[in-house]
Amino acid sequence: MATEIRVPTLGESVSEATVGTWFKKVGDAIKADEPILELETDKVTIEVPAPASGTLAEIVAQAGETVGLNALLGQIAEGGVAAGAAAAPVASKPEAAAPAPAAQPAAAAAPAAPAAAGSTATSMPPAPSAAKMLAENNMSADQVDGSGKRGQVLKGDVIAAVAKGISAPAAAAPAPAAARGPSTVEDAGREERVKMTRLRQTIARRLKDAQNTAAMLTTYNEVDMKAVMDLRARYKDVFEKKHGVKLGFMGFFTKAVTHALKELPAVNAEIDGTDIIYKNYCHVGVAVGTDKGLVVPVVRDADQMSIAEIEKEIGRLGKLARDGALSMAEMQGGTFTISNGGVYGSLMSSPILNAPQSGILGMHKIQDRPVVVGGQIVIRPMMYLALSYDHRIVDGKEAVTFLVRVKESLEDPERLVLDL
């Protein structure tokens, strides 16, 4: 008797995945609950455990294939390999096949059929005055319910639609870029074409969407890190001994950010249509680079945590991210993001918003530079800070004030400890 390996529940709003690496091959022995393959969704990579012990008798969905929920991935036989299983054709199982592309256009065209059947029910073009107003508002007639004969759109219908907040349709997504032309004969053999992972495709899409949607602007400042570095050097050993975690810089930065977010709530808010949603909590996302791409786990209610608690949570989430074991819930709901390019040596950059958030703070490399303090030129460990923000909701004054508040907290870290 064979046991089926099927796609598990992938999380909220995720309906398909790409088969990643199979850890076993046909004929290999398998123990129950042992990871046997990984699936890549557009948010996380998850390992699929074996539902039973036995021998991998068949791999139905090969690496790179797209599979839906509960799709058949393979089968486990009790004991030895089932006769003929290894030779079974890979795509013979209908459960593993992706929906036929032709079915989608057919489904999309289906609603048009009733209209075609009733030849006397064809809609009238909009009235001239209505057509003019539609053009002025960059709207189309199909966005407005016509009240005229045979569904004709009248000027009053357009006025009512505009009053309801109906806006111009979003621009159609650009077609995927065409594959570039062939390389020269001399270079062709030295190139390698690799399909982007689902995670990388999602990162690319979300970053470009953020650029296209938000009125993104970046403001810069610099912070003297001497006070934080001195405090860290003085207490790092006793801190690690008491709390079981190293005292890094992220705890200070996260705490400084939460203080500033409470004073400047627009930076912690988001736009939803014509509404602004103010968040009375601080869920701070911390960007983590992994071998498979950038992920942003979320430190929930960071404003209610101590620096030690923040460091522990960042350490836990960072390990899960590097191990590819983050859950969907651990990456959702962030209200603000911190990105630390300094760990890779970046001196300055302009981070891109993590939509729908309205702000992201970029940390950078700490570098000794000459600065003027009290009229004297001294050498100090300086870091450039960058705040990218959505100018639709955050004004320049608020953005600059936010960054100044972060700077003040870091240059006088006792403020963080005393909650000032």
Phi, psi and omega in degrees: 000131182263147175253129182278142173256117183237161179293125179281176173297130189262350181119169183301132175069007179251120186244352179209165181211167175251133178292124179267241184266133169274126180276347180233157174241163182305130181102346180284146176284145184227140174256147180303138179072004176282134178299128182243341174198167176238148178244137178255120172259182180282003180233320183217166171252127183238148177266138179259119180278155178290131180285346181200166175274157179151216180233136178293108186269332185202138171252113184271314182256116183277164178304134180098345180281147176266131183230150178264180179300136177067011178293149180285127180258325182181186180221147178246127178263149176286128179072241183281175180290135178297143184300129176076359184293319184295334183269359182297141180297141187300317187260023185285344183269120182296336182294332186273343184285140176288154178304139182297132182303327183296336183290331183291310177300324180298317180294322181292328182279343185304316182300338182285341185299312180302322180296321180291328182292323181266086187296338182274358184256017180295141184283150178278151172294154182298153177299150182308316180295323178291320179299320179296316180291324176299316180296320180296329181261008178054043180244164177246156184297330183287355175273351187241136175279116181280139180253358181280183179298140181052035174077016181296137178277125179255168182302319180297327178295320180293318179300317179295321180294317179297320179297330180281352179092010177292129185242179180298144178297147178297146180298140180299143180297136181296146179295148179305141180299137179293147178300139183292164181294166181296147178284169175295159181302323183292328184265337187304319183287349182254011178250156178225126179257122182234131179293136178295141175290162178299322179297315180294322177298319180293318177302313181299315182293315183293320180294319179290322177299320180297319179294322183284332187266310186276152171271080192277134179219152181235135174241150188236156173204177175226152183232138175277114186271005185300315183297317179294318182294321178295316180297319180295316181295326183286327188242001188298323182290313180290329178296312181294323180295321183280317189258350178071021179213148181287148177271106180257198179268336186296327178299317179295315182294317180297317179294319179298321179295316182296324177297316181292324180295326179292326179281327182240076188296339180296330180289341181258008185256179176214158178265134175230097184066243177257013180250155171248127180256113178269130182262119178269039177202162182236101172258104188264120176278139179241110182294131181233125177276131177234173179299334184260357179134182184276131174233157184230083173292157189243128172272107187279140180052046181298334180292342180261003183259155170277169178299321180296317179295321178296315180299320179296316182291320177296319178298318180295312182293323179297319179295316178299320180296314181292331179273358182069030186245015178293141175270165178300318184298330183282355179240011182247153171088007180296146179250344180202153184231145173242130179239130184245086177284349181297332180294341178258002178100006181292131179270325178198142178201168177245100182294152178263140183302147173262085186304146005270018181295159183253000180206148174213133180259128177257121173266155182221186185294138173275124185223135176292127179219152176284128178226162180263121178232119180060034178081003180243144176276120180230162177263125181226150175283108187250149176227133172280137175245144178228128175246112171268136185216161179271109186290350176292332185240333181250122177281162180301320179300317180294319181295313180295318179298318178303312184292324177295320179296320176298316179301314181298319181295321183284329179278349175221071190297344176299334177300323181293317182292324182269000179059051180253000000 
